[in-house]
Amino acid sequence: QLPAFSYRERMKAGLTGLAQIEGRYNTSPEDKLMLDLMYIESFSIWLDVKLIFRTLTVFFKNDSTAGFEVAAGA
């Protein structure tokens, strides 16, 4: 359903990514795809190291399973 998804499939699966850290359970598939594409475009070993450390912080945050807040009137 999402045309850019085929581009996402070119990247080998890894341990973590922006969608896993920044996304929530109720993040839309389109937003998760956008985060994955942002990760692919800025891929580097240094980014992976930073994301691994950020992944560890997600375990300790109370709001890590909560969704994005919707602004009033949106």
Gaussian input, Z-matrix of N, CA and C with variables (Angstrom, degrees):
# hf/3-21g

backbone

0 1
 N
 C     1     B1
 C     2     B2     1     A1
 N     3     B3     2     A2     1     D1
 C     4     B4     3     A3     2     D2
 C     5     B5     4     A4     3     D3
 N     6     B6     5     A5     4     D4
 C     7     B7     6     A6     5     D5
 C     8     B8     7     A7     6     D6
 N     9     B9     8     A8     7     D7
 C    10    B10     9     A9     8     D8
 C    11    B11    10    A10     9     D9
 N    12    B12    11    A11    10    D10
 C    13    B13    12    A12    11    D11
 C    14    B14    13    A13    12    D12
 N    15    B15    14    A14    13    D13
 C    16    B16    15    A15    14    D14
 C    17    B17    16    A16    15    D15
 N    18    B18    17    A17    16    D16
 C    19    B19    18    A18    17    D17
 C    20    B20    19    A19    18    D18
 N    21    B21    20    A20    19    D19
 C    22    B22    21    A21    20    D20
 C    23    B23    22    A22    21    D21
 N    24    B24    23    A23    22    D22
 C    25    B25    24    A24    23    D23
 C    26    B26    25    A25    24    D24
 N    27    B27    26    A26    25    D25
 C    28    B28    27    A27    26    D26
 C    29    B29    28    A28    27    D27
 N    30    B30    29    A29    28    D28
 C    31    B31    30    A30    29    D29
 C    32    B32    31    A31    30    D30
 N    33    B33    32    A32    31    D31
 C    34    B34    33    A33    32    D32
 C    35    B35    34    A34    33    D33
 N    36    B36    35    A35    34    D34
 C    37    B37    36    A36    35    D35
 C    38    B38    37    A37    36    D36
 N    39    B39    38    A38    37    D37
 C    40    B40    39    A39    38    D38
 C    41    B41    40    A40    39    D39
 N    42    B42    41    A41    40    D40
 C    43    B43    42    A42    41    D41
 C    44    B44    43    A43    42    D42
 N    45    B45    44    A44    43    D43
 C    46    B46    45    A45    44    D44
 C    47    B47    46    A46    45    D45
 N    48    B48    47    A47    46    D46
 C    49    B49    48    A48    47    D47
 C    50    B50    49    A49    48    D48
 N    51    B51    50    A50    49    D49
 C    52    B52    51    A51    50    D50
 C    53    B53    52    A52    51    D51
 N    54    B54    53    A53    52    D52
 C    55    B55    54    A54    53    D53
 C    56    B56    55    A55    54    D54
 N    57    B57    56    A56    55    D55
 C    58    B58    57    A57    56    D56
 C    59    B59    58    A58    57    D57
 N    60    B60    59    A59    58    D58
 C    61    B61    60    A60    59    D59
 C    62    B62    61    A61    60    D60
 N    63    B63    62    A62    61    D61
 C    64    B64    63    A63    62    D62
 C    65    B65    64    A64    63    D63
 N    66    B66    65    A65    64    D64
 C    67    B67    66    A66    65    D65
 C    68    B68    67    A67    66    D66
 N    69    B69    68    A68    67    D67
 C    70    B70    69    A69    68    D68
 C    71    B71    70    A70    69    D69
 N    72    B72    71    A71    70    D70
 C    73    B73    72    A72    71    D71
 C    74    B74    73    A73    72    D72
 N    75    B75    74    A74    73    D73
 C    76    B76    75    A75    74    D74
 C    77    B77    76    A76    75    D75
 N    78    B78    77    A77    76    D76
 C    79    B79    78    A78    77    D77
 C    80    B80    79    A79    78    D78
 N    81    B81    80    A80    79    D79
 C    82    B82    81    A81    80    D80
 C    83    B83    82    A82    81    D81
 N    84    B84    83    A83    82    D82
 C    85    B85    84    A84    83    D83
 C    86    B86    85    A85    84    D84
 N    87    B87    86    A86    85    D85
 C    88    B88    87    A87    86    D86
 C    89    B89    88    A88    87    D87
 N    90    B90    89    A89    88    D88
 C    91    B91    90    A90    89    D89
 C    92    B92    91    A91    90    D90
 N    93    B93    92    A92    91    D91
 C    94    B94    93    A93    92    D92
 C    95    B95    94    A94    93    D93
 N    96    B96    95    A95    94    D94
 C    97    B97    96    A96    95    D95
 C    98    B98    97    A97    96    D96
 N    99    B99    98    A98    97    D97
 C   100   B100    99    A99    98    D98
 C   101   B101   100   A100    99    D99
 N   102   B102   101   A101   100   D100
 C   103   B103   102   A102   101   D101
 C   104   B104   103   A103   102   D102
 N   105   B105   104   A104   103   D103
 C   106   B106   105   A105   104   D104
 C   107   B107   106   A106   105   D105
 N   108   B108   107   A107   106   D106
 C   109   B109   108   A108   107   D107
 C   110   B110   109   A109   108   D108
 N   111   B111   110   A110   109   D109
 C   112   B112   111   A111   110   D110
 C   113   B113   112   A112   111   D111
 N   114   B114   113   A113   112   D112
 C   115   B115   114   A114   113   D113
 C   116   B116   115   A115   114   D114
 N   117   B117   116   A116   115   D115
 C   118   B118   117   A117   116   D116
 C   119   B119   118   A118   117   D117
 N   120   B120   119   A119   118   D118
 C   121   B121   120   A120   119   D119
 C   122   B122   121   A121   120   D120
 N   123   B123   122   A122   121   D121
 C   124   B124   123   A123   122   D122
 C   125   B125   124   A124   123   D123
 N   126   B126   125   A125   124   D124
 C   127   B127   126   A126   125   D125
 C   128   B128   127   A127   126   D126
 N   129   B129   128   A128   127   D127
 C   130   B130   129   A129   128   D128
 C   131   B131   130   A130   129   D129
 N   132   B132   131   A131   130   D130
 C   133   B133   132   A132   131   D131
 C   134   B134   133   A133   132   D132
 N   135   B135   134   A134   133   D133
 C   136   B136   135   A135   134   D134
 C   137   B137   136   A136   135   D135
 N   138   B138   137   A137   136   D136
 C   139   B139   138   A138   137   D137
 C   140   B140   139   A139   138   D138
 N   141   B141   140   A140   139   D139
 C   142   B142   141   A141   140   D140
 C   143   B143   142   A142   141   D141
 N   144   B144   143   A143   142   D142
 C   145   B145   144   A144   143   D143
 C   146   B146   145   A145   144   D144
 N   147   B147   146   A146   145   D145
 C   148   B148   147   A147   146   D146
 C   149   B149   148   A148   147   D147
 N   150   B150   149   A149   148   D148
 C   151   B151   150   A150   149   D149
 C   152   B152   151   A151   150   D150
 N   153   B153   152   A152   151   D151
 C   154   B154   153   A153   152   D152
 C   155   B155   154   A154   153   D153
 N   156   B156   155   A155   154   D154
 C   157   B157   156   A156   155   D155
 C   158   B158   157   A157   156   D156
 N   159   B159   158   A158   157   D157
 C   160   B160   159   A159   158   D158
 C   161   B161   160   A160   159   D159
 N   162   B162   161   A161   160   D160
 C   163   B163   162   A162   161   D161
 C   164   B164   163   A163   162   D162
 N   165   B165   164   A164   163   D163
 C   166   B166   165   A165   164   D164
 C   167   B167   166   A166   165   D165
 N   168   B168   167   A167   166   D166
 C   169   B169   168   A168   167   D167
 C   170   B170   169   A169   168   D168
 N   171   B171   170   A170   169   D169
 C   172   B172   171   A171   170   D170
 C   173   B173   172   A172   171   D171
 N   174   B174   173   A173   172   D172
 C   175   B175   174   A174   173   D173
 C   176   B176   175   A175   174   D174
 N   177   B177   176   A176   175   D175
 C   178   B178   177   A177   176   D176
 C   179   B179   178   A178   177   D177
 N   180   B180   179   A179   178   D178
 C   181   B181   180   A180   179   D179
 C   182   B182   181   A181   180   D180
 N   183   B183   182   A182   181   D181
 C   184   B184   183   A183   182   D182
 C   185   B185   184   A184   183   D183
 N   186   B186   185   A185   184   D184
 C   187   B187   186   A186   185   D185
 C   188   B188   187   A187   186   D186
 N   189   B189   188   A188   187   D187
 C   190   B190   189   A189   188   D188
 C   191   B191   190   A190   189   D189
 N   192   B192   191   A191   190   D190
 C   193   B193   192   A192   191   D191
 C   194   B194   193   A193   192   D192
 N   195   B195   194   A194   193   D193
 C   196   B196   195   A195   194   D194
 C   197   B197   196   A196   195   D195
 N   198   B198   197   A197   196   D196
 C   199   B199   198   A198   197   D197
 C   200   B200   199   A199   198   D198
 N   201   B201   200   A200   199   D199
 C   202   B202   201   A201   200   D200
 C   203   B203   202   A202   201   D201
 N   204   B204   203   A203   202   D202
 C   205   B205   204   A204   203   D203
 C   206   B206   205   A205   204   D204
 N   207   B207   206   A206   205   D205
 C   208   B208   207   A207   206   D206
 C   209   B209   208   A208   207   D207
 N   210   B210   209   A209   208   D208
 C   211   B211   210   A210   209   D209
 C   212   B212   211   A211   210   D210
 N   213   B213   212   A212   211   D211
 C   214   B214   213   A213   212   D212
 C   215   B215   214   A214   213   D213
 N   216   B216   215   A215   214   D214
 C   217   B217   216   A216   215   D215
 C   218   B218   217   A217   216   D216
 N   219   B219   218   A218   217   D217
 C   220   B220   219   A219   218   D218
 C   221   B221   220   A220   219   D219

   B1=1.4448
   B2=1.5211
   B3=1.3256
   B4=1.4632
   B5=1.5323
   B6=1.3342
   B7=1.4651
   B8=1.5257
   B9=1.3221
   B10=1.4678
   B11=1.5222
   B12=1.3345
   B13=1.4570
   B14=1.5270
   B15=1.3355
   B16=1.4629
   B17=1.5358
   B18=1.3380
   B19=1.4639
   B20=1.5313
   B21=1.3109
   B22=1.4666
   B23=1.5215
   B24=1.3204
   B25=1.4643
   B26=1.5235
   B27=1.3228
   B28=1.4626
   B29=1.5206
   B30=1.3258
   B31=1.4700
   B32=1.5220
   B33=1.3093
   B34=1.4610
   B35=1.5299
   B36=1.2976
   B37=1.4690
   B38=1.5283
   B39=1.3233
   B40=1.4555
   B41=1.5147
   B42=1.3086
   B43=1.4540
   B44=1.5175
   B45=1.3131
   B46=1.4486
   B47=1.5207
   B48=1.3103
   B49=1.4538
   B50=1.5158
   B51=1.3225
   B52=1.4612
   B53=1.5234
   B54=1.3257
   B55=1.4644
   B56=1.5258
   B57=1.3217
   B58=1.4614
   B59=1.5249
   B60=1.3209
   B61=1.4580
   B62=1.5247
   B63=1.3198
   B64=1.4627
   B65=1.5202
   B66=1.3119
   B67=1.4580
   B68=1.5149
   B69=1.2893
   B70=1.4648
   B71=1.5231
   B72=1.3175
   B73=1.4627
   B74=1.5149
   B75=1.3184
   B76=1.4585
   B77=1.5336
   B78=1.3327
   B79=1.4588
   B80=1.5260
   B81=1.3167
   B82=1.4674
   B83=1.5297
   B84=1.3312
   B85=1.4704
   B86=1.5313
   B87=1.3250
   B88=1.4632
   B89=1.5249
   B90=1.3299
   B91=1.4629
   B92=1.5320
   B93=1.3201
   B94=1.4691
   B95=1.5264
   B96=1.3393
   B97=1.4579
   B98=1.5208
   B99=1.3321
   B100=1.4617
   B101=1.5311
   B102=1.3277
   B103=1.4629
   B104=1.5277
   B105=1.3291
   B106=1.4611
   B107=1.5278
   B108=1.3186
   B109=1.4664
   B110=1.5265
   B111=1.3275
   B112=1.4677
   B113=1.5337
   B114=1.3229
   B115=1.4614
   B116=1.5290
   B117=1.3185
   B118=1.4638
   B119=1.5243
   B120=1.3274
   B121=1.4607
   B122=1.5293
   B123=1.3196
   B124=1.4662
   B125=1.5244
   B126=1.3264
   B127=1.4626
   B128=1.5233
   B129=1.3268
   B130=1.4624
   B131=1.5280
   B132=1.2968
   B133=1.4656
   B134=1.5219
   B135=1.3325
   B136=1.4622
   B137=1.5253
   B138=1.3427
   B139=1.4646
   B140=1.5283
   B141=1.3304
   B142=1.4651
   B143=1.5233
   B144=1.3149
   B145=1.4678
   B146=1.5312
   B147=1.3337
   B148=1.4731
   B149=1.5269
   B150=1.3286
   B151=1.4638
   B152=1.5227
   B153=1.3133
   B154=1.4690
   B155=1.5285
   B156=1.3354
   B157=1.4588
   B158=1.5195
   B159=1.3225
   B160=1.4678
   B161=1.5271
   B162=1.3328
   B163=1.4575
   B164=1.5207
   B165=1.3157
   B166=1.4650
   B167=1.5196
   B168=1.3308
   B169=1.4596
   B170=1.5339
   B171=1.3168
   B172=1.4674
   B173=1.5295
   B174=1.3199
   B175=1.4656
   B176=1.5203
   B177=1.3158
   B178=1.4510
   B179=1.5237
   B180=1.3285
   B181=1.4569
   B182=1.5291
   B183=1.3267
   B184=1.4609
   B185=1.5189
   B186=1.3231
   B187=1.4521
   B188=1.5335
   B189=1.3165
   B190=1.4600
   B191=1.5188
   B192=1.3228
   B193=1.4672
   B194=1.5196
   B195=1.3079
   B196=1.4621
   B197=1.5160
   B198=1.3149
   B199=1.4553
   B200=1.5125
   B201=1.3248
   B202=1.4504
   B203=1.5164
   B204=1.3142
   B205=1.4655
   B206=1.5179
   B207=1.3029
   B208=1.4629
   B209=1.5123
   B210=1.3271
   B211=1.4644
   B212=1.5165
   B213=1.3067
   B214=1.4656
   B215=1.5227
   B216=1.3114
   B217=1.4525
   B218=1.5199
   B219=1.3262
   B220=1.4610
   B221=1.5024
   A1=112.10
   A2=117.45
   A3=121.64
   A4=108.61
   A5=118.04
   A6=120.84
   A7=114.81
   A8=118.19
   A9=121.45
   A10=112.76
   A11=117.78
   A12=120.47
   A13=111.24
   A14=118.14
   A15=120.39
   A16=110.69
   A17=117.63
   A18=120.99
   A19=110.21
   A20=116.97
   A21=122.61
   A22=110.84
   A23=117.48
   A24=121.26
   A25=113.28
   A26=118.51
   A27=121.56
   A28=111.98
   A29=116.44
   A30=121.25
   A31=108.99
   A32=115.50
   A33=120.82
   A34=109.70
   A35=116.66
   A36=121.05
   A37=110.10
   A38=115.24
   A39=120.30
   A40=111.74
   A41=115.71
   A42=121.34
   A43=112.74
   A44=116.42
   A45=120.79
   A46=109.25
   A47=115.94
   A48=121.46
   A49=109.49
   A50=116.22
   A51=119.68
   A52=111.66
   A53=117.46
   A54=119.93
   A55=111.36
   A56=116.68
   A57=119.71
   A58=111.81
   A59=117.50
   A60=120.81
   A61=111.61
   A62=116.45
   A63=121.33
   A64=112.79
   A65=117.13
   A66=120.74
   A67=111.97
   A68=115.38
   A69=122.27
   A70=107.75
   A71=116.57
   A72=120.12
   A73=112.65
   A74=116.94
   A75=118.80
   A76=112.66
   A77=117.95
   A78=121.46
   A79=108.08
   A80=116.19
   A81=120.05
   A82=110.81
   A83=117.12
   A84=120.47
   A85=111.88
   A86=117.13
   A87=120.00
   A88=111.07
   A89=116.79
   A90=120.56
   A91=111.20
   A92=117.44
   A93=120.13
   A94=110.58
   A95=116.37
   A96=120.08
   A97=110.10
   A98=117.46
   A99=121.23
   A100=110.67
   A101=117.38
   A102=121.11
   A103=111.00
   A104=117.21
   A105=120.63
   A106=111.22
   A107=117.09
   A108=120.44
   A109=111.17
   A110=117.19
   A111=120.33
   A112=110.01
   A113=116.28
   A114=120.98
   A115=110.67
   A116=116.80
   A117=121.18
   A118=110.93
   A119=116.77
   A120=120.62
   A121=112.83
   A122=117.97
   A123=120.38
   A124=112.32
   A125=117.12
   A126=122.33
   A127=112.18
   A128=115.12
   A129=122.94
   A130=107.79
   A131=115.90
   A132=120.05
   A133=109.64
   A134=117.03
   A135=121.11
   A136=110.66
   A137=117.54
   A138=120.89
   A139=109.95
   A140=117.27
   A141=119.84
   A142=111.87
   A143=116.95
   A144=120.46
   A145=110.02
   A146=116.24
   A147=119.78
   A148=111.11
   A149=117.27
   A150=120.27
   A151=111.82
   A152=116.98
   A153=119.45
   A154=109.51
   A155=117.52
   A156=119.75
   A157=111.53
   A158=116.81
   A159=119.81
   A160=110.81
   A161=117.38
   A162=120.88
   A163=110.40
   A164=116.22
   A165=120.06
   A166=111.61
   A167=117.76
   A168=119.95
   A169=111.43
   A170=117.66
   A171=120.71
   A172=110.79
   A173=116.47
   A174=119.97
   A175=112.79
   A176=116.77
   A177=120.73
   A178=114.34
   A179=117.50
   A180=120.72
   A181=110.18
   A182=116.16
   A183=120.34
   A184=112.42
   A185=117.14
   A186=120.17
   A187=113.28
   A188=118.36
   A189=119.89
   A190=113.12
   A191=118.08
   A192=119.73
   A193=112.31
   A194=116.84
   A195=120.23
   A196=110.17
   A197=116.02
   A198=120.68
   A199=111.75
   A200=116.22
   A201=121.07
   A202=108.51
   A203=116.62
   A204=120.00
   A205=109.15
   A206=115.77
   A207=121.28
   A208=108.06
   A209=116.69
   A210=120.94
   A211=109.78
   A212=116.31
   A213=121.17
   A214=109.29
   A215=116.04
   A216=121.84
   A217=113.68
   A218=117.87
   A219=120.09
   A220=111.40
   D1=-28.13
   D2=-178.44
   D3=-104.81
   D4=112.09
   D5=-175.29
   D6=-56.98
   D7=-35.90
   D8=-177.68
   D9=-75.78
   D10=-6.18
   D11=-177.41
   D12=-62.63
   D13=-33.85
   D14=-179.76
   D15=-63.33
   D16=-33.22
   D17=176.17
   D18=-65.09
   D19=-38.35
   D20=179.39
   D21=-62.98
   D22=-34.73
   D23=-177.51
   D24=-70.67
   D25=-10.68
   D26=178.26
   D27=-73.48
   D28=-21.28
   D29=-177.68
   D30=-88.44
   D31=135.70
   D32=177.50
   D33=-68.63
   D34=140.54
   D35=-179.83
   D36=-64.37
   D37=145.09
   D38=-179.25
   D39=-129.26
   D40=-168.07
   D41=-178.91
   D42=-75.97
   D43=-35.54
   D44=-174.82
   D45=-152.96
   D46=177.18
   D47=179.26
   D48=-172.44
   D49=176.08
   D50=-179.31
   D51=-62.09
   D52=-39.67
   D53=-178.66
   D54=-63.24
   D55=-34.10
   D56=-179.93
   D57=-75.06
   D58=-29.47
   D59=-177.91
   D60=-90.58
   D61=-47.14
   D62=-175.75
   D63=-86.45
   D64=-27.47
   D65=-178.93
   D66=-78.09
   D67=161.87
   D68=177.83
   D69=-126.21
   D70=178.48
   D71=-179.29
   D72=-61.56
   D73=-32.45
   D74=-177.54
   D75=-101.03
   D76=16.91
   D77=174.81
   D78=-71.21
   D79=134.89
   D80=-176.80
   D81=-67.68
   D82=154.52
   D83=176.87
   D84=-57.95
   D85=-35.25
   D86=178.76
   D87=-63.88
   D88=-41.96
   D89=179.24
   D90=-68.40
   D91=-39.09
   D92=177.08
   D93=-63.99
   D94=-39.93
   D95=177.25
   D96=-62.91
   D97=-43.30
   D98=178.85
   D99=-59.39
   D100=-43.70
   D101=178.28
   D102=-63.80
   D103=-40.88
   D104=177.64
   D105=-63.44
   D106=-41.15
   D107=179.04
   D108=-67.36
   D109=-36.36
   D110=175.79
   D111=-62.83
   D112=-39.98
   D113=177.91
   D114=-63.32
   D115=-45.38
   D116=-179.05
   D117=-62.00
   D118=-42.16
   D119=-178.23
   D120=-67.66
   D121=-27.81
   D122=-177.75
   D123=-113.08
   D124=22.65
   D125=-176.28
   D126=-58.48
   D127=134.37
   D128=171.50
   D129=-162.90
   D130=161.42
   D131=177.46
   D132=-63.64
   D133=-39.89
   D134=179.57
   D135=-61.10
   D136=-41.75
   D137=177.41
   D138=-61.59
   D139=-41.66
   D140=178.07
   D141=-61.31
   D142=-41.06
   D143=178.70
   D144=-62.25
   D145=-45.45
   D146=178.65
   D147=-62.48
   D148=-40.49
   D149=-179.12
   D150=-67.64
   D151=-34.44
   D152=177.66
   D153=-63.63
   D154=-43.16
   D155=177.59
   D156=-66.17
   D157=-38.67
   D158=177.88
   D159=-67.04
   D160=-32.37
   D161=177.12
   D162=-61.11
   D163=-40.51
   D164=178.89
   D165=-61.36
   D166=-36.27
   D167=-179.35
   D168=-70.24
   D169=-27.28
   D170=179.47
   D171=-61.94
   D172=-33.69
   D173=179.78
   D174=-62.50
   D175=-27.11
   D176=-174.43
   D177=-102.85
   D178=-1.10
   D179=179.70
   D180=-90.25
   D181=134.62
   D182=179.70
   D183=-67.21
   D184=-32.77
   D185=-175.29
   D186=-93.92
   D187=14.54
   D188=-175.36
   D189=-67.49
   D190=-18.65
   D191=177.89
   D192=-104.65
   D193=0.74
   D194=-179.92
   D195=-82.19
   D196=160.59
   D197=179.37
   D198=-88.98
   D199=173.54
   D200=175.25
   D201=-68.82
   D202=142.94
   D203=178.04
   D204=-80.76
   D205=139.71
   D206=179.33
   D207=-93.95
   D208=131.39
   D209=178.77
   D210=-67.08
   D211=148.05
   D212=-179.98
   D213=-61.17
   D214=135.28
   D215=179.12
   D216=84.86
   D217=2.80
   D218=-179.24
   D219=-87.67

